[in-house]
Amino acid sequence: MKLNVLGKALVISTVATTLLMAGKFETNLESLLKEKTKMEVKVVEKKGLEDIKGLNIVIIESTQNAQRFPIFANEDGTSVIGFSNLYFTKNSKSEESVKSMIDKIQAYNEKSKEGDLIKLFDSIPDEGYVDFKGGGDKVTVVVTDPECPYCRRELDSIEDKLKETSLRLVIAPVHGKSAFIKGQLIYDETKKAKSNKEKIEIFRKYFDKDYKLTDEQNKIDPKIVNENAQKIFSSGLVKGVPFLFVMPSKK
């Protein structure tokens, strides 16, 4: 009976020690990264590497943007090594641990970015889109620019895309003032268009690399286009154009 009580006490003591060490690791590591990088993070997961005793691969999450990334850290969280894809080992378990952590991070970050993109594109008012009804159940958002050569190529294949998906084109230029004005003219004219064909003709007119704005057109205030570009690019989620995103179906 005494042995049983002693055994329970040892188990409780071991668990308490483990929890204390885990808490100390997290506190040390989070404090170290804040001190050295000025970045607030939290430890999400830690896993020891069998082939390098005392070294752990750790998933940390930025409290600023909720993105996760891997690092290597020692046992008490007082030293950190930046993660590199150049990692070789003969120990298959350690290799699996690193791969598992990376897969988790990628899946989480992709899911997190997808959610942020949905919120971003849902926040753009209907007047910021030109909608094209297409085949299938998908809706694809396309961020585009009238003076972007790659966007012109995307526009060349719009009829083919519409066989498989509806499109919501949002104009947010990365080029100069004339691109913004052309975008505003597209919004103004497509309001009156009654078919996909008419809308496509308007887009192709202003996307033509040889199209020149008149003096009167240059006086236009590209209000909608300015708002689109500010909202989209300040989010940090869209880095350039053309940018395509398939919206998940709403059940």
N, C-alpha and C positions, 0 to 999 in steps of 0.2 A: 504493500500500500504506500509506504514511504517512497519507494522507488518510482511509483507511478506519479506521485505528487511532484517529485524532483524532476521527472521527465517532462511534465507539463510546464514546470517553471523554466526549464531550459529552453523549451520550444518558444514560450512567451518572450523570454529574454532575447532569443535569436531573432525573432520577428521584429521586436522593438529596435534592436540594433540595426537590422537591415533597413527598416523604415527611416531611422535616424540618419544612416549613411546616405540613403537615397535623397533625403531632404537636403543634406549638406552638399551633396554633389550638385543638385539643381541650383541651390542658392549660390554656391561658388561660381558655377559656370555662367549663370545669368548675370551675376555681378561683374565677372571678368569681361564678358562681351560688352556690357554696357560701358565699362571703364575704357576699354580699348577701341571700341567702334562707335560709341555714342548711340548704340542701337538697343532698343528694348526687345528682349526675346523671352520666350518661355521654352522649357524642355518638354518635348512631347514624348519621346521614347529614347531609351538607351539600351545598347546591346554590346556585350563584350566580344572581343575577337579571340578565338581560341589560339591562333598562331602567334599573337603578340600580346602577351600577358600584361594586364594593366591598361590596355588601350581599348577604348570603346568607340563604336560608331553611334552618333547621336543625331536624332532629328530635332531641330529647333524651329520655332515659328516666330516670325516677326509680329509683334503686337500692333505694328503700324498698318501693314497690308495683309496680314494673315497668310502670307506665303511661307512655305516651309523649305528648308534646305539641310543638307547633311554636313557634319563636321566630325573630326576625330578628337577625342578628349581623354585625358588620363583618368584614373580611378576616382579621384576626389574633385574633379572639375576645375583644377587650378591651372591646367595647361591645355591649349587647343592647337590643333593642326588643321589647316584648311583642307577641305576634301579635294581630291584629284581623281579623275577617271583612270589615271595610271596607277592601278592597284593590282599586283600579282601575288598569288599565294598558292602553295601546294595543298593548303588546308581547304578542302571543299566546303566544310561547314562555315568557315569564315567568309569564303567567297559567296556562299548562299545568303549569309547574313547581310553582307553589303548590298548584294543585288536586291534582296527583299526590301531593305530600307529605301533604296533608290526608287524601286517600283511604287512603294507606298507614297513617297514624296511626289513623284510625277503624277500619280492618280489624284492625289489630294489637290495639288496646284492646278491641274487641268480642270477639275470639278469646280474649284473655287473661282478660277478665271471665267469659266462658262457662266456661273451664277452672276458674276459681276458684269459680264457682257449683256446678259439678259436684262439686268436692271438698267444698264446704260441705254440700250436701244428701246426699252419700254419707256424711258424718261423723255425720249424725243417726241414732240407732238406730231400729230398726223400731218400738219402742214410742212414738216421737215422731211417728209418722204414723198417719193413718186412711186405709186403702187402699180404693179403689173400682175394680172391674174394669169397663172400658169397651170400646167398639168400636175397631177399628184397632190399629196397632202403637205409637202414641205413648203416652208417660207424661208427664203434666203435674203438676209440683209447684205447689201453691197454698199460700202463706203467708196465714193468715187470723186474724181476731179476732172473737169473738162479739158485741162491742159496736161494731163498725165498720159504719156504714150502707152503705158501698160493698161491704163483704164480704157483707152481707145480700143485696145485689143480685146478686152473683156466685152466691150460694147458690140464688137464685131460678131460675137457668138451669142448674143442675147436671145435670138430666136430659138436656138438649140436649147439653151438653158430653160426657156419657158415651157419646153415640152415636158420637163421633169419637176419644175418647182415654180411657185409664185415668187416674185421678186419685190423687195422694197429698197429702192435706191435712195440713198441719202448723200447729198453733195456736201463734202467737207474738203476743200482744196488744201494742198500743201504748196501750191504755186502762188503767184502774186495776185494783185487786185483784179486784173482782168478775168482770172479764173473764178473769183468770187462773183463778179458781175454776171458772167455767163451762167453760173449756177443759179443765180436769182432769176434771170430771164427764163431759164428752163422751168423753174417752179411756177413763175407767172403764166407761162404759156401752156404748160401741161394741165393746169386747172381746167382749161376749156376743152382739152382733148377727150374724145369719147371712146377711144379704143387703144389697145396696145400699139397698133401700127402707127397711129398719130403721135403717140408719146415717143416712140422710138425715132420717128422722123425729126422731132424737136431735139431730142438728145443728139442725134447725129449732126444736125445743123450746127449746134454750138460746140460739139466735140471736134469738129473738123479743124485740123491744125492750121488751115488757111483762113479760118473765119476771123474777121476783123470787126471790133466793136466800133459803132458810130460815136460821134461826139455826144449825142443825146443819151445813148446807152451808158456811156462812161459816167454820167451823172447819177445813175441809179444807186440807191442805198441797198446793198446786199444783206439786209437784216437777217433773214432766215439762215442764209449760208454762214454768216458770221457766228450766229448762235450755235449752229451745228458744229462748226470747226472748234469753237472754244470748248464746248461740252465734251466732244469726242476725244480731242487730243489732250485736254487737261486731265482726263481720266487715267492716262498712262497705259490704257489697255490696247489702244490702236496706235501703231507706230508709223504706219504709212498707208498708201493706197496703191492699187485697189485692195480692199479688205473685205473678205467674204465670211459670213457667219450664218450657219443654219440654225434657226430658232427651234428649240424643242417643241414638239407638238403639245398643245394644251388639251388635257383630257378632262 
